[in-house]
Amino acid sequence: MQPLSKRRIGQGWLQLAQDDLAGAAVLLRNAALHSRLCGYFCQQAAEKALKGANAQTGSTPDRIHDLVELAELLESRGAVPPITARQRVTLSLHAVVFKCAMFIEADRYRADLADHLAAAQACVTWPEALIAATPE
């Protein structure tokens, strides 16, 4: 079995990111569902999109979950993700809030979910051209 190409790896991560983004959008529209799930799926979408972009630069940061670290890795290779340093930190916090909700005041992270969804959307659409330009 041949190893997957950088393009195929990037496409795989991007598909997962798109699925998570779609889930976050549904959760945002449904107030009956717990909003920490929306934030978590926004973080997951951004993480997977950044991993897909990293795959195109020759990096495979499978075990990195911090958006700040994933973005810095991309920047060190000349690719600048479309989210600010503050958005990277805020989105990363959603993974912590989701996993540790009983210990963290989750309400303080709910106010800006529409903004978080927009940031995740920017992360998901950004690497599409990068992946498409990578040879099979």
Secondary structure as GFF3:
##gff-version 3
##sequence-region A 1 136
A	DSSP	alpha_helix	6	29	.	.	.	ID=ss1
A	DSSP	alpha_helix	35	56	.	.	.	ID=ss2
A	DSSP	alpha_helix	67	76	.	.	.	ID=ss3
A	DSSP	alpha_helix	85	99	.	.	.	ID=ss4
A	DSSP	three_ten_helix	106	109	.	.	.	ID=ss5
A	DSSP	alpha_helix	113	125	.	.	.	ID=ss6
A	DSSP	alpha_helix	127	133	.	.	.	ID=ss7
###
